[in-house]
Amino acid sequence: MFDGLKDKLSGFRKDVEENADVEEDERQEEPAEEDDSAGAESPAAESDDDQPAASDAGAVEADAPRDAADESGDSDDDNEPSTFQRAKAFATGRIIIEEEDLEQPLWDLEMALLESDVEMSVAERILDTVREKMLGESRKQVETTGELVESALHDALLDVIAVGQFDFEERIAEADKPVTIVFTGVNGVGKTTSIAKLSEWLADRGYSSVMANGDTYRAGANEQIQEHADRLDRELISHDQGGDPAAVIYDGVEYAAANDVDVVLGDTAGRLHTSDDLMAQLEKIDRVVEPDMTLFVDEAVAGQDAVNRAKEFNDAAEIDGAVLTKADADSSGGAAISVAYVTGKPILFLGTGQGYDDLTLFDPEELVESLLGKE
């Protein structure tokens, strides 16, 4: 999963390591060269009227490099590490990461992220965080530049992926019953299958559920969700085709309350985010049913399209989280990286196969470690 992005992140790490090693080899000569220059110039700077004795001249020459280095080291306003800082770092077995070490690798990383369908603002946030955490940082020889890069990437990725994250199961456990969850998204992304999978996920944890088919426009919608309900031995609430979606889900809530069912899982029509009428219907469901959670469903392989749609649906009826289907088939990872940061709402589940058990609770830390090759 997300193998393409893993390779690109690994490439960034190698690029920074190579650049830092090459640049450091070149910089190691700088303190000695400037010392010679400072020592050669110090006699010329002396006044003709006040020439030091011959015995003092050597002391002046010896002290001049130290004075020049001290003055350079005292320049706190300069963003670049000074010659004195670099010399001190080298003498104590440390290496300082400079802008020139990162310039080309960061550019390559930006292109890699955009090619992986990571949204532009998300890519910029990742780059800024990496730059802030690495620029001017020093490392001991017992550490590797790669470890420093890995740490910066870990923090930068987690910063955008973990936005808004909450404990889904804890929220179900603590909420008044029945808990109503409405699923939204465009046609064909796997909403109905995700409802069936979540019903099974809940059952595995001791929660009962009822399905409510608010997809009253599409021919065959009742038959599709009824098949899932029959296979899982779940109750399905449905109306005739063309009925009011809000009324169907409301009836599902009434049924759950009367029969001590823990969770209502409400399906909706596969709405195109460009359809004003369908989006208005979604807003009506939100008003009438007042769901405890609204989950946006889309395919991980949709990449940038999924990110754009998530923003549109969040604007129409504020979502609480996202489910990304076909995550096992996605090599780019752009949607998984971007959706939470763009909407401010977390990814909660990943669909990773065709079976009812193929629904994985999303763990940002686990994903980041996977992207950095720590599986």
Stockholm file with secondary structure:
# STOCKHOLM 1.0

chainA/1-375         MFDGLKDKLSGFRKDVEENADVEEDERQEEPAEEDDSAGAESPAAESDDDQPAASDAGAVEADAPRDAADESGDSDDDNEPSTFQRAKAFATGRIIIEEEDLEQPLWDLEMALLESDVEMSVAERILDTVREKMLGESRKQVETTGELVESALHDALLDVIAVGQFDFEERIAEADKPVTIVFTGVNGVGKTTSIAKLSEWLADRGYSSVMANGDTYRAGANEQIQEHADRLDRELISHDQGGDPAAVIYDGVEYAAANDVDVVLGDTAGRLHTSDDLMAQLEKIDRVVEPDMTLFVDEAVAGQDAVNRAKEFNDAAEIDGAVLTKADADSSGGAAISVAYVTGKPILFLGTGQGYDDLTLFDPEELVESLLGKE
#=GR chainA/1-375 SS CCHHHHHHHHHHHHHHHHHHHHHHHHHTTHHHHHHHHHHHHTTTTSCGGGCCCHHHHHHHHHHHHHHHHHHHHTCTTCSSCCHHHHHHHHHTTEEECCHHHHHHHHHHHHHHHHHTTCCHHHHHHHHHHHHHHHTTCEEETTSCHHHHHHHHHHHHHHHHHTTTCCCHHHHHHHSCSSEEEEEECCTTSSHHHHHHHHHHHHHHTTCCEEEEEECCSSTTHHHHHHHHHHHHTCEEECCCTTCCHHHHHHHHHHHHHHTTCSEEEEEECCCCTTCHHHHHHHHHHHHHHCCSEEEEEEEGGGTHHHHHHHHHHHHHSCCSEEEEECGGGCSSCHHHHHHHHHHSCCEEEEECSSSTTCEEECCHHHHHHHHTTCC
#=GC SS_cons         CCHHHHHHHHHHHHHHHHHHHHHHHHHTTHHHHHHHHHHHHTTTTSCGGGCCCHHHHHHHHHHHHHHHHHHHHTCTTCSSCCHHHHHHHHHTTEEECCHHHHHHHHHHHHHHHHHTTCCHHHHHHHHHHHHHHHTTCEEETTSCHHHHHHHHHHHHHHHHHTTTCCCHHHHHHHSCSSEEEEEECCTTSSHHHHHHHHHHHHHHTTCCEEEEEECCSSTTHHHHHHHHHHHHTCEEECCCTTCCHHHHHHHHHHHHHHTTCSEEEEEECCCCTTCHHHHHHHHHHHHHHCCSEEEEEEEGGGTHHHHHHHHHHHHHSCCSEEEEECGGGCSSCHHHHHHHHHHSCCEEEEECSSSTTCEEECCHHHHHHHHTTCC
//
